[in-house]
Amino acid sequence: MQQTSQIKLEKWLQVSKEHFSKITPAYDQGRDFEEKQRWIEDIKSRTSISSEDWVLDAGSGTGLLSVQFAGQIDGHVLGLEPSRAMLRQALQKKSPSNLAWTQGVSETLPLANETLKAVFLSQVWHHLLDQEQAGREFFRCLKPGGGLFIKTYSHAQIISRWDLQVIFPELMPLMLSIYPDIPDYEVLLKDIGFASVEFQSAARENFMPPSQLLTFLRDKAWSMFSFLSPEGTAEGQARLEALVADGDVPVSFPEFQLLVIALK
């Protein structure tokens, strides 16, 4: 039986792509606890977005961030998403008039050179089929002075996650292998041509009842759950069920964020 630590990157990319078409109904529920406002303010403070400017939400999913961002700027937001199922759910949301949607992938953007003021990706970078090609496409489409904003996790943040330490330790090697760390981003983005690359780490205290994480596991609301072995799934479920039976006391579940900021 193949263990998580032995999974090839190609297998991860294939499964993660299929995963999002299957879990669309549970997608929003699995991300409701995330704070989005600080993320939006970071982008607005770094790029002066006029009414004529376009911002790209690459890997927009069901549009949770796209809708909120479009409601707070004068410019236009384009949500780019490869999954038709995700786009269908996004189109069902009440959207501002300055928000548009398109199906596509980051590695081949359907946009002309220097047409974007900002590009943002929220927990998407590790799903890209070709991160270097996508980075070059973002650079090509950004205006001079525009910014690429990547919300992700550093390796230090992954190592400190309670769910990976206690409930699903089998997944720790996978997470560390699929997420680039800070030096990886710096080398790649500077090599592509970005004038500056900087990093902001943040953590917001958050608590989650074990029953909520158990629901996420059963619905496979997070892509990492697709890689649990049957034994790892059963063990994690048993640990969560024991916590639920013991009163379902909320556990500390900080929301970590590494914001990568690359300016052209």
JOZI-V869927 format. One record per pair of residues at least 24 apart in sequence whose C-alpha atoms are under 8 Angstrom apart, sorted by the first residue. I is the first residue (numbers start at 1). J is the second residue. If there is no record, write none. Layout:
{{I J} {I J}}
This chain:
{{2 229} {3 229} {4 170} {4 171} {4 173} {4 174} {4 227} {4 228} {4 229} {5 170} {5 171} {5 173} {5 174} {7 174} {9 178} {13 127} {13 128} {13 129} {15 226} {16 127} {16 223} {16 226} {17 127} {19 223} {19 226} {20 83} {20 86} {20 223} {21 83} {21 84} {21 85} {21 86} {23 219} {23 220} {23 221} {24 62} {24 85} {24 86} {24 89} {26 219} {26 220} {26 221} {27 62} {27 221} {27 222} {28 62} {28 64} {29 221} {30 216} {30 221} {30 222} {34 255} {35 255} {36 65} {40 69} {43 118} {43 149} {46 147} {47 117} {47 118} {47 145} {47 146} {47 147} {49 73} {49 74} {49 75} {49 117} {50 74} {50 75} {51 75} {51 76} {52 76} {53 115} {53 116} {53 117} {54 78} {54 115} {54 116} {54 117} {54 118} {55 116} {55 117} {55 118} {55 119} {55 120} {56 80} {56 116} {56 118} {56 119} {56 120} {57 119} {57 120} {57 121} {58 105} {58 106} {58 119} {58 120} {58 121} {58 124} {59 105} {59 106} {59 121} {59 122} {59 124} {60 121} {61 86} {61 87} {61 90} {62 86} {62 87} {62 88} {62 89} {62 90} {63 87} {63 90} {63 93} {64 90} {66 99} {67 95} {67 96} {67 99} {70 96} {70 98} {70 99} {71 96} {76 100} {78 102} {80 104} {80 105} {80 106} {81 105} {106 134} {106 137} {106 138} {107 131} {107 133} {107 134} {107 135} {107 137} {108 134} {108 137} {109 137} {111 141} {112 141} {113 140} {113 141} {113 142} {113 143} {114 140} {114 141} {114 142} {114 143} {114 144} {115 141} {115 142} {115 143} {116 141} {116 142} {116 143} {116 146} {117 142} {117 143} {117 145} {117 146} {117 147} {118 142} {118 146} {118 147} {118 148} {118 149} {119 147} {119 148} {119 149} {120 148} {120 149} {120 150} {120 151} {121 149} {121 150} {121 151} {122 150} {122 151} {122 152} {123 150} {123 151} {123 152} {124 151} {124 152} {125 150} {125 152} {126 178} {126 179} {126 180} {132 188} {132 192} {135 189} {135 192} {136 192} {139 192} {139 193} {139 194} {139 264} {142 264} {143 264} {144 264} {145 263} {145 264} {146 263} {146 264} {147 261} {147 262} {147 263} {147 264} {148 260} {148 261} {148 262} {148 263} {149 259} {149 260} {149 261} {149 262} {150 258} {150 259} {150 260} {150 261} {151 257} {151 258} {151 259} {151 260} {152 179} {152 257} {152 258} {152 259} {152 260} {153 179} {153 181} {153 256} {153 257} {153 258} {154 179} {154 180} {154 181} {154 182} {154 257} {154 258} {155 179} {155 180} {155 181} {157 256} {157 257} {161 253} {161 254} {162 252} {162 253} {167 235} {167 236} {167 239} {167 240} {168 232} {168 233} {168 235} {168 236} {170 228} {170 232} {171 224} {171 227} {171 228} {175 224} {185 260} {189 262} {193 264} {194 262} {194 263} {194 264} {195 262} {195 263} {195 264} {196 261} {196 262} {196 263} {196 264} {197 260} {197 261} {197 262} {197 263} {198 260} {198 261} {198 262} {199 258} {199 259} {199 260} {199 261} {200 258} {200 259} {200 260} {201 256} {201 257} {201 258} {201 259} {202 256} {202 257} {202 258} {203 254} {203 255} {203 256} {203 257} {204 254} {204 255} {204 256} {205 252} {205 253} {205 254} {205 255} {206 252} {206 253} {206 254} {206 255} {207 250} {207 251} {207 252} {207 253} {207 254} {208 250} {208 251} {208 252} {208 253} {209 244} {209 248} {209 249} {209 250} {209 251} {210 240} {210 241} {210 243} {210 244} {210 248} {210 249} {210 250} {210 251} {211 240} {211 241} {211 244} {211 248} {213 240} {214 240} {214 241}}
